[in-house]
Amino acid sequence: MELGKTIEEAQIELPNGEVLDLDELIQIWEEPLEKVFPTKTKTALNDVPPNILSNKTCNIAPKNKLGAPRIFIPVFPGTNAEYDVAKAFEDAGGIPEMVVFKNRTGRDIEESILSFEKAIKKSQIIMIPGGSSGGDEPDGSGKFIGTVFRDPRIKEAIDTYLKETDGLMLGICNGFQALIKLGLVPYGEIVDMNAGRPTLTLNRIGRGQSKFATTKITSKLSPWFNKVNLGDEFLIPIAHGEGRLVASDEVLEELMANGQIATQYVDTNGNATYDIQYNPSGTKYAIEALTSKDGRILGRMRHVERNYRGNVKNVLGNVNDRIFEAGVEYFLK
């Protein structure tokens, strides 16, 4: 039975000739609970983030090309995206290895640290997936992972991995939060925390956001973006409560000059924005992804691993920026 016909206009035309405006209907539907569960945030009229397009390009390559690279995927209590990223890397031609961090007893912790250290030493890619590690405790997202990675043995293994091998690192959502807390993004090494460093904190709206968001590739510094072009836009889901990047304008200007701001949230015209409809975190400079200064370490909020198998339907736009393929092909002969 035919219920109606799709038309180009954003409206519903009833059989009696009455026309209902869809935007008006949505406003009427949302209005009763807007004061209780707000969906919008206020933004100063003149507060507009810069549109970034960096001329920095990727100028690094591994010293030795390999066969399929090994990918170390640490799994913490609360991690929930490990199978998706493992499958994405596997489909791209890599060899993923998930290692669970066990913390029920002191012996479990000791054995887990040794397992992590061993996995780091034999891997070419370290990928920290999303979730809520340790229930986002102590005191905020990513700090459980950060605490583990600051163990002297793991810290030394990471330091050697970054300085003496050609390894890449990737952190998505909770993984990005961990990279920020550790200083691996944007500094390229594990550093002590201080008040002047960038951090990720609660979304401006004060609660979690789960939706699709469009971002633009604003820098090609990182080999993780070797499969896309500068200015390309991708529609990919986000799901986080602490994705708002906070940093001083001085720090942000330096990151922009270095080409470390990899992607920005943009509106339907391709412009960076603070409008919560398009920038769900309210993050400064509309930043969605950052890299280390050499581009080898990438941290981002969006869950591109949820799109890699073409499982997103009825969504207009490109939904795969091919970072998993780029990471694997970086090492292939």
Summary of the structure (lengths in Angstrom):
residues: 333
radius of gyration: 21.1
end to end distance: 57.1
largest distance: 74.0
contacts: 1087
relative contact order: 0.17
helix: 30%
strand: 22%
